[in-house]
Amino acid sequence: MEWLLRSGVGQKSDQPVCISLTNTLEWRSGKHPKEFLHNYVDILTWARKRGAIPNELAVGMSLYASEHPSDAEKVLSDAKRKREMIYRIFSSLAHHLEPNSDDVKELNEILLNVLTRAQIAWNGSRFVLEWNTKAQDLNCVLWEPIVSAADLLISVEINRVKECANEEEGCGFLFLDESKNLSRKWCSMAECGNRSKARRFQQKQNMRGREMQS
């Protein structure tokens, strides 16, 4: 049985799918990185929650993955590698640097392959991008992030892509800055913003202490 995957349908986050994928690794440059994708079910669950995979298809894919663990493991490994490729491209742009040409070349090659499965279809009110797939296509969990990355790179929103300013702890989270004056610095004010404020306060206290002792 084949299913049609519609680009951008039912997404659960305000961030583009490609950005969401890069953030499945927390504190990537810190002392204790936290990986969220430990097995194929993890990435399948992520894709389903983002609306990239219909629930019915996800059930079939989960069953197929359990019956073909080596195939599922290969897709998981490939997903992490592609995640890091996407991260490097957008992290470079967030820091106003030119992305590595090999990463861009790889993204183009993957995009070309993905789009061979795509078609434009009318859904009754507008045209949408669709893919024909089936449960055996375990790697279709990556199709949406790849197309999302291409869409974002050529959109006017690309200048809004930022990386969390909490570099001391190695947060590494990417986000799309939706503030009017592009002033957002943190992935979350409640998380990294407050941690940074507390760290600066402690540094000032330590400096005052040393000045009083000298």
C-alpha positions in Angstrom: 0.0 0.0 0.0 1.3 3.5 -0.9 0.7 6.7 1.0 1.0 10.3 0.0 3.2 12.4 2.3 2.3 16.1 2.0 5.0 18.7 2.6 4.3 20.8 5.7 1.1 19.1 6.8 0.3 18.9 10.5 3.6 20.1 11.8 3.8 20.3 15.6 6.5 23.0 15.9 6.8 26.6 14.9 10.3 25.8 13.6 11.0 24.4 10.1 11.3 20.6 9.9 15.0 20.8 9.0 15.8 23.0 12.0 13.8 20.6 14.2 15.9 17.7 13.0 19.2 19.4 13.9 17.9 20.0 17.4 17.5 16.3 18.1 21.0 16.5 19.5 21.3 18.8 22.5 24.4 20.5 23.8 26.2 19.2 20.7 29.5 21.0 21.4 29.2 20.8 25.2 30.8 18.3 27.7 27.7 16.1 27.7 25.8 16.0 24.4 22.3 14.5 24.6 21.2 12.4 21.7 17.5 11.9 21.2 17.7 9.5 18.2 18.8 6.2 19.8 16.9 3.9 17.5 14.7 3.9 14.4 11.6 4.2 16.4 12.9 7.5 17.9 13.3 9.1 14.5 10.0 7.6 13.3 8.3 9.1 16.3 9.9 12.5 15.7 8.8 12.4 12.0 5.2 11.4 13.0 4.9 14.2 15.5 6.2 16.7 13.0 3.4 15.6 10.6 5.9 14.3 8.0 4.6 10.7 8.3 0.9 9.7 8.6 0.1 7.7 11.6 -1.1 4.7 9.6 2.1 4.6 7.6 4.2 5.0 10.8 2.7 1.8 12.2 3.6 -0.2 9.1 7.1 1.3 9.0 7.6 0.5 12.7 6.6 -3.1 12.0 8.9 -3.4 9.0 11.8 -1.8 10.9 11.4 -4.4 13.7 11.5 -7.2 11.1 14.5 -5.7 9.4 16.7 -4.3 12.2 19.9 -4.0 10.1 18.0 -1.8 7.5 16.6 0.3 10.3 20.0 0.8 11.9 21.5 1.9 8.5 18.7 4.5 8.1 19.2 5.7 11.7 23.0 6.1 11.1 22.3 7.9 7.8 19.7 10.2 9.4 22.3 11.3 12.0 24.9 12.0 9.3 22.4 14.0 7.2 21.3 15.8 10.4 24.9 17.0 11.0 25.3 18.0 7.3 22.2 20.1 7.6 23.3 21.6 10.9 26.7 22.6 9.5 25.1 24.4 6.6 22.7 26.4 8.7 25.2 27.0 11.5 27.6 28.5 9.0 24.9 30.8 7.7 23.8 31.7 11.2 27.4 32.9 11.8 27.6 34.7 8.4 30.0 32.2 7.0 30.0 30.4 3.7 28.9 26.8 4.1 31.2 24.0 3.2 30.9 23.2 -0.5 30.9 19.5 0.1 27.9 19.8 2.4 26.0 21.8 -0.2 26.9 19.3 -2.9 25.7 16.4 -0.7 22.4 18.2 0.0 21.9 18.8 -3.7 22.6 15.1 -4.5 20.1 14.0 -1.8 17.5 16.5 -2.9 17.8 15.3 -6.5 17.2 11.7 -5.4 14.3 12.7 -3.2 12.5 14.7 -5.8 12.4 11.7 -8.2 9.7 10.5 -5.8 7.8 13.8 -5.8 4.8 15.1 -7.7 2.7 18.3 -7.7 -0.9 17.6 -6.9 -4.0 19.7 -6.4 -5.6 19.2 -3.0 -8.9 21.0 -3.7 -7.7 24.5 -2.8 -4.0 24.7 -3.7 -1.1 22.7 -5.2 1.0 20.6 -2.8 4.1 18.6 -3.0 3.5 14.8 -2.6 5.6 11.7 -2.4 4.5 8.1 -3.1 6.0 5.8 -0.5 5.4 2.5 1.3 6.3 1.0 4.7 9.5 -0.5 3.2 10.8 3.0 2.5 12.3 3.5 5.9 14.4 6.4 4.7 11.3 8.5 3.8 11.5 10.0 7.3 14.3 12.1 5.9 12.5 13.4 2.8 10.6 16.1 4.6 13.7 17.6 6.3 15.7 17.6 3.0 13.0 19.5 1.1 12.5 21.7 4.1 16.2 22.6 4.1 16.1 23.4 0.4 13.0 25.6 0.9 14.5 27.5 3.8 17.9 28.1 2.1 16.3 29.9 -0.9 13.6 31.7 1.1 13.7 35.2 2.5 13.6 33.7 6.0 17.2 32.4 5.7 18.5 35.6 7.3 16.4 34.8 10.4 18.2 31.5 11.1 20.3 31.8 14.3 22.2 29.6 16.6 21.8 29.9 20.4 24.2 32.3 21.9 25.0 30.0 24.8 28.3 28.9 23.3 30.0 28.5 26.6 27.9 25.4 27.4 27.7 24.4 23.8 24.0 24.5 23.3 24.1 24.5 19.5 20.3 24.8 19.0 19.2 26.5 15.8 16.1 28.5 15.5 14.2 30.9 13.3 14.2 34.3 14.9 10.6 35.7 14.5 11.2 38.9 16.5 10.5 42.1 14.7 14.0 43.5 15.1 15.9 40.2 14.9 17.0 40.5 18.5 16.5 37.0 19.8 19.7 35.5 21.1 18.7 32.3 22.9 17.0 29.1 21.9 14.9 29.7 25.0 15.0 32.5 27.5 13.8 30.2 30.2 16.7 27.8 29.5 19.8 29.2 28.0 18.9 32.9 28.6 18.5 32.5 32.3 21.6 30.2 32.5 23.7 32.8 30.8 22.4 35.6 33.1 23.1 33.5 36.1 26.6 32.7 34.8 27.4 36.4 34.2 26.1 37.3 37.6 28.3 34.7 39.2 31.3 36.0 37.2 30.7 39.5 38.4 30.4 38.3 42.0 33.7 36.4 41.7 35.4 39.5 40.2 34.2 41.7 43.0 35.4 39.2 45.5 38.9 39.1 44.0 39.0 42.9 43.9 38.1 43.2 47.6 40.9 40.7 48.4 43.5 42.5 46.4 
